């Protein structure tokens, strides 16, 4: 959520910045008009309350017609007060509806663009593998090696679910454990959070309005399966005042659950776009002036992981039209998938400023002892997607697959042999 006081003080600046995310400036005018109406009716309600108090003090000193007149006056004031309070509440609801619909404005350095087709490649790293045979896609390799069963998973759970089997199941756990340990060793507190949260956590992190959530027992438990551990990790400090002289760094393991409601017909084969996957997520709480430096720190950690896995990748500077609601700046890392012959998204990292912490009431004391809202950042260390790159990029002509050296101690083998 945005700072209403800041919008009052700099409406034109917010109009300019929000326009870069496609927000009509009329919304800001409507917000401020509702804000003025709300405050005016609150003042009238307060004045009526004071008039009631003054009138009640006069009653003991009055008799007869004078007393009746004052009682009638008090009744009218009471009715007026109720009207003012109702009008104030109506204006507040209109104001909050607009305020909650506004996204986090992009930072000035973010490139303009309508959608993901206009994201910019900042740089490319690593050498794309070459083959003297036609490389297969990951699901072809995995099914031929008895590593993946999507057909039976569709019978059991529906489309976009899968069984990982044999070496691929071990490789998945090796990838998670290795990355979890690597990020923890970089100073991030290792955490396994709840995999279900209440609605407030989903709302607070900006995911409630997305048509991506699985809800458990509506009307009974009203819990949400998380689509990312960003949700419980940012909510970890809801309603708290943090000491941020040193930023709070966390890395969290979780399964993630997404409906993928907007991806009908996209990537229907394999494990690129699925309803369930595992992920190691990084979350940082800091002071606003530290945000850019720490954003680069997260991006560098993500790059280090891909370099250790020897996955060629490109760094994508996300444009305004693809930022989403919470982020003011975002990088994606896209890894090379030899079977597809193109780069696909593996990780992302975002600066969310106080957009989430304002909703969740996460604060710190500045150098003057004044309470301010903390800045939150997040980034993916690994998800299940790098498995695709590992299968496709490391395949051999005989159908076997080489395993990156860093994962071998965790999975216990150096190659998946052809069967």
Secondary structure as GFF3:
##gff-version 3
##sequence-region A 1 419
A	DSSP	alpha_helix	4	9	.	.	.	ID=ss1
A	DSSP	alpha_helix	11	19	.	.	.	ID=ss2
A	DSSP	alpha_helix	26	59	.	.	.	ID=ss3
A	DSSP	alpha_helix	64	101	.	.	.	ID=ss4
A	DSSP	three_ten_helix	116	118	.	.	.	ID=ss5
A	DSSP	beta_strand	120	125	.	.	.	ID=ss6
A	DSSP	alpha_helix	138	144	.	.	.	ID=ss7
A	DSSP	beta_strand	148	149	.	.	.	ID=ss8
A	DSSP	alpha_helix	151	156	.	.	.	ID=ss9
A	DSSP	beta_strand	163	164	.	.	.	ID=ss10
A	DSSP	alpha_helix	166	185	.	.	.	ID=ss11
A	DSSP	beta_strand	189	192	.	.	.	ID=ss12
A	DSSP	beta_strand	196	197	.	.	.	ID=ss13
A	DSSP	alpha_helix	199	204	.	.	.	ID=ss14
A	DSSP	beta_strand	214	216	.	.	.	ID=ss15
A	DSSP	beta_strand	223	225	.	.	.	ID=ss16
A	DSSP	alpha_helix	230	235	.	.	.	ID=ss17
A	DSSP	beta_strand	241	242	.	.	.	ID=ss18
A	DSSP	beta_strand	248	257	.	.	.	ID=ss19
A	DSSP	beta_strand	276	286	.	.	.	ID=ss20
A	DSSP	three_ten_helix	288	290	.	.	.	ID=ss21
A	DSSP	alpha_helix	291	308	.	.	.	ID=ss22
A	DSSP	beta_strand	313	317	.	.	.	ID=ss23
A	DSSP	three_ten_helix	320	322	.	.	.	ID=ss24
A	DSSP	beta_strand	329	337	.	.	.	ID=ss25
A	DSSP	beta_strand	342	351	.	.	.	ID=ss26
A	DSSP	alpha_helix	355	360	.	.	.	ID=ss27
A	DSSP	beta_strand	363	365	.	.	.	ID=ss28
A	DSSP	beta_strand	371	373	.	.	.	ID=ss29
A	DSSP	beta_strand	375	383	.	.	.	ID=ss30
A	DSSP	alpha_helix	386	393	.	.	.	ID=ss31
A	DSSP	beta_strand	401	402	.	.	.	ID=ss32
A	DSSP	alpha_helix	405	411	.	.	.	ID=ss33
A	DSSP	beta_strand	415	416	.	.	.	ID=ss34
###
